[in-house]
Amino acid sequence: MENNVLNQQNGERVIPRDKFAKIFVGTGGIITVLSIILWYTLNPAVFYDMALYIGLVGVGALAYGLKHLLSKKGKDKPVVISKETIRSFILNNAILLALLLLVLVIMGIQPRFMQLGVLLDILTMSSTKVIVALGICFTLLIAGTDLSAGRMVGLAAVVSTSMLQNPEYSNKFFPNLPVLPIILPIVLAIIACAIFGILNGFLVAKFEMHPFIATLATQVIVYGITSLYFDMEPNKSQPIGGIRSDFVALGQTKILQIGDFPGISILVPIALVVIFLIWFILNKTVFGKNVYAIGGNREAAIVSGVNVFKTIMGIFVLASVLYGVGGVLEAARTAGATNNYGNGYELDAIAACVVGGVSLNGGVGKVGGIVSGVLIFTVIQYGLQFIAVSPMWQQVIKGIIIAVAVAIDLTKYRKK
């Protein structure tokens, strides 16, 4: 009784966790049922697939409630709602709330943005980007960075496509090259990236070179080598085309094409597999725990027996392998490549990681946040193009979001 009075005087409201979870389960269930009703009653020519998006909100609320209801962790700890918790929630989710507002504005300006096909396009565009972002997140988790990521994407794209052209194509990169098993050029492209990942790791781990400088040097080297390779006779810097259909299928195949459903790009399940693997590495392996330990406090990690040299080497090699995978998939998706593929990808990936909650101070970041960060930037890019906003204004908006995200990150870090 005294605690309740004290809570009321402090402007706080205490809700038992079970009750809090049931509120979300009930609300989510109602919204989901409502979306099903709307799906069959709304005119699709006017409202498009709005019912689907309402349903996604309902399913999200339902899943969140079930998570709290079934979780044993902190089950006896009540949920406290106060001005401070609300302020903290807004601070931690400011970018997501801004994205939600932007999406609503775009839907208001152009209702066609509510089509299912738009959502599927956004997921497809995000697939290769999230793989690159997951690679770069490892370097950010140790308070570093990797500026060579984008150029490695280009390297992998050029190497793989140069050996996977149709035999009858008139402008073959290697005119006398026999038809190779599809896996061989892909593996060679990833190995080529891994070699430069080893270089990055060695410069940072052995010479304690700042990752910014080490990866900047590697970025220039990779681009130079890719350009030299791309300029070889008889190609002479011509865009690589005539790509074999089996390789193109790796990036353009649609699955679950049932009835009127347009199907999901095969890149989406591939990205989901990579997301799960990286989540497992970061959360369930000694290597992942060592990554967080080095990023949180390098000296303490050394005292605790963490092999910093091997861990940093592993970080940059694993990151480069992911860049290679992203480059191969991007080449398959677009059915071609040039030496400029992947240009600027590293900056978008870093921005997505920061927006997704990865701290530039190291030691803080989750896979789920990185995925949401990539989706946020893809939605912004796709949505602004959808309503014909000038590319120049798109850059301004993207820059503002990055600045705000970093400011929020620094604010949270100072509070801690």
Secondary structure, 3 states (H helix, E strand, C coil): CHHHHHHHHCCCEEECHHHHHHHHHHHHHHHHHHHHHHHHHCCHHHHCCHHHHHHHHHHHHHHHHHHHHHCCCCCCCCEEECHHHHHHHHHHCHHHHHHHHHHHHHHHHCHHHHCHHHHHHHHHHHHHHHHHHHHHHHHHHCCCCCCCHHHHHHHHHHHHHHCCECCCCCCCCCCCCCCCCCHHHHHHHHHHHHHHHHHHHHHHHHHCCCHHHHHHHHHHHHHHHHHHHHCCCCCCCCCECCECHHHHHHHHCEECCCCCCCCEECHHHHHHHHHHHHHHHHHHCHHHHHHHHHHHCHHHHHHCCCCHHHHHHHHHHHHHHHHHHHHHHHHHHHCCECCCCCCCHHHHHHHHHHHCCCCCCCCCCCHHHHHHHHHHHHHHHHHHHHCCCCHHHHHHHHHHHHHHHHHHHHHHHHHC
